[in-house]
Amino acid sequence: MRIATSSTSVETGTVISAARTRALDVPAHRASPVAIWAALGGLIFCFQAYVLLKWMTGPYFVPTPTGPDKLSQAQSVYFLFLQIAVPLGALYCLMKWVALPRIRLGHLTADGRLFLAGTLIFFWDMSMNYSSTSLLYNSHMLNFGAWTLGSWPMWFSPAANLLPEPVLVTIPGYTALVTTQALFVCWLLRKAKVRWPRLGILASVALIIVGCTVVDSTIELLLIRTGVYAYPGAIRSFAIFPGQTYQFPLNEGILFGGLGVGSMTALLFFRDDKGQTFVERGIESLKYGPVAKGWLRGFAVFGYCHLMFIILYAIPMQFFSLHAGAFPEGYPSYMLNGMCVYGVTGDQCPGPGVMIPRIDTPQ
């Protein structure tokens, strides 16, 4: 009896030992980078959907009044042209870089994923106004206010819902003009690599930042000079045309163009030999079908692009908004749009020494 028991114990111990050895041979489970980036993208997308849906279904989804000042006939024609041309441009871009390659290849390309991620970058457009009003839009274009007070949780600055975001310019404009900037700078950089084959990573990143800053600043200066929008809240010592109604803060070109769009450009440019971006790493190890993998890769790119705009643009812009100089004189009613409700009396534009009131509900 003792011998049989001993034998059984030995055999059982051997089995347990072998099982432990096999368990140690199995690597610990790790979430792949693409899954982490995709989860982040999903969370950001859900937040954006919540804010936009609450805005569109809420009581403040109404056009901002233009006020008593009149718009010139020439500018009216120009705005009509913009509100037709920009959506058509966005549609062309989506067909060229998203729809047609998807039909031809059966899957989205890296360019296509970047374009789809870029279509919602417009969400952060007025984020610089979170702390204090620094951005104005012309309310003579089709608008329904902005997705700020009443929809964005814990929004801080007063009367921000009156910012007339032009839905036929801002929303398609980010598709037609922002992602194409990244593609254009990528094309320039490839040309530079042909000319200078030994161009390193740091030099390439520097060229991306400079290139995107210059391209974005050029586009924005044109739009500002033609009265589409304005940056009244600027640090004048760090601005082009300081003190004018068409002043352009250099921090906008650097943070939005150089770093925000630049981060999208870098993602697209620095790909591995499989054509994958670094946020798509580990996709092959996941046991999902091609459709599920496509969604994961798309949300991974989305998460990266939007996180970069939050960190590199939306957050640092609060410093510049809170340290901006006084508004330049001369803005018409259709630019101010009743947003100057600062100060003790609630009728001042923001600036040095002007109190920022606590606002719990839209005015």
Residue, then its C-alpha position, 0 to 999 in steps of 0.5 A: m500500500r505504501i509503495a503504491t501511494s509513493s508511486t502515485s505521489v511521484e507520478t503526480g509530482t512529475v505531472i505537476s512539475a511538467a505542467r508548471t514548466r509548460a506554464l512558465d514557457v508561455p509568455a505573459h499576455r501583453a496588449s499589442p500596441v495597435a489594440i492600445w491605440a485603437a482603444l484610445g481612439g475609440l474613447i476619444f471618438c465616443f467623447q466627440a460623438y457625445v458632445l456633437l450629438k448633445w450640441m445638435t439635439g440641444p437648445y443651442f443648435v441655432p445660428t448666431p445672429t450677424g448683428p447690425d453691421k453689413l457684409s460687402q457684396a464681394q465678400s458675400v460672393y466669396f463666402l458663397f464660393l467657399q461654402i460650395a468649393v470646400p465641400l466639393g474639395a473634401l468630397y474629391c479628397l475622400m473619393k481619391w484617397v479613401a473610396l477609390p483605393r478601398i474599391r480597387l484594393g479591397h482595404l484602406t491604405a495608410d493615406g485613407r486611414l489618415f484622411l478618415a482620422g482627419t475628418l474629425i480634427f475639426f472637433w478641436d477647432m475652437s478648443m483655444n476658446y476653452s479658457s478665454t475667447s481667442l478665435l472669432y468666425n464670420s457669422h454670415m456663413l451657415n452656422f449653428g453656433a458651436w459645440t461648447l457651452g451646454s454640450w462640452p462638459m466643464w467648458f469654461s469661457p463665457a458665451a462660447n456657444l455663440l462662436p459661429e462655426p461655419v459648418l460648410v467650411t470648417i468641417p469639410g475644410y479639415t478634410a480638404l486642407v489639413t490632411t492634404q497638408a500632411l500628404f504635401v509635406c510628405w511628398l516634399l520630404r521624399k523629394a528632399k531624401v532623393r536630393w540628400p539621401r543621408l538625411g537623418i531622422l532628426a533632420s527629417v522631423a525638423l523639416i516636417i515641423v518647418g514645412c507644416t508650419v509654413v504651409d498651414s500659416t500660409i493657408e490661414l493668413l489667406l483665410i484671415r485676410t479675407g475675413v473668414y475668421a480672426y485671432p483677436g486673442a494673441i500675444r502681440s510680440f509673437a504675432i504677424f500684423p500685431g494689433q490689426t484685425y487680421q493679426f496672426p499668432l505665430n503659436e497657431g502656426i507652430l502648434f497647429g501646423g508644425l506640431g499637430v499636422g506635423s505629427m500626422t505627417a510624421l506618422l505617414f512618413f515613418r513607416d516600416d517595410k510593410g507600409q505600416t505606421f508604428v501605431e499598427r504594430g502587432i496587428e499580425s499577432l491578433k487572431y481577428g479577421p481582416v474586417a476587424k483588423g481594418w477597424l483596429r488599424g483605423f481607430a489606432v490611427f484615429g487615436y494617435c492623430h487626435l491625442m497629438f492634437i490634444i497634447l500638442y495643440a489644444i492644451p498648450m493653446q490655453f496658455f496663449s489664450l490666457h496671456a493674450g493682449a487686448f482685442p484690436e479695434g475695428y471688428p464688426s458685429y458679425m465677427l464679435n457675435g456678442m462674445c465680449v461678455y467679460g469684466v465686472t459689467g459683462d460687456q468687455c472683450p477679454g484681455p489683460g486685467v479683464m475678469i473672466p466670469r464664471i458661466d454655468t449656462p450659455q448666455 
